[in-house]
Amino acid sequence: SGEVAFERAGETCGLVVWADAAQLKIVFGNLIKNALEAMEGKGVLGVRVERGKYRSQPGIVIRVKDNGCGIDPALLDTIFTPYVSTKGERGTGLGLALVHRIVAEADGRVDVDSVESKGAEFIVWLPEHSST
């Protein structure tokens, strides 16, 4: 069917967040799975980790970007609402709602930028935790 290229960027050394590791695996597992499905087996999946700010509060920004089909603009405002799915019969509409809940419980934020037929980028911001 094709080939997926994985691009990783950013420096993770010394970056610390205060969150449940198992829950974060669910967050990024869902985002990566959705990206792979949107790309239908071919394209570029990028993950970038960096220090960044949200509403002037410093933290860690993780971006998961694909060049798949993108998200219907009509769904963008409700994409994190339970039972809203872009996958029709194949989706439950719970994955992104769960991502949103987990990130919110870690005092973070998740947003999406999408251009239909060009791809989507999910941006997760988590407060940085001092390791000292």
Beta strands, then each sheet from edge to edge (+ up, - down):
strand 1: 4-10
strand 2: 43-54
strand 3: 57-66
strand 4: 109-115
strand 5: 119-127
sheet 1: 1+ 2+ 3- 5+ 4-
end
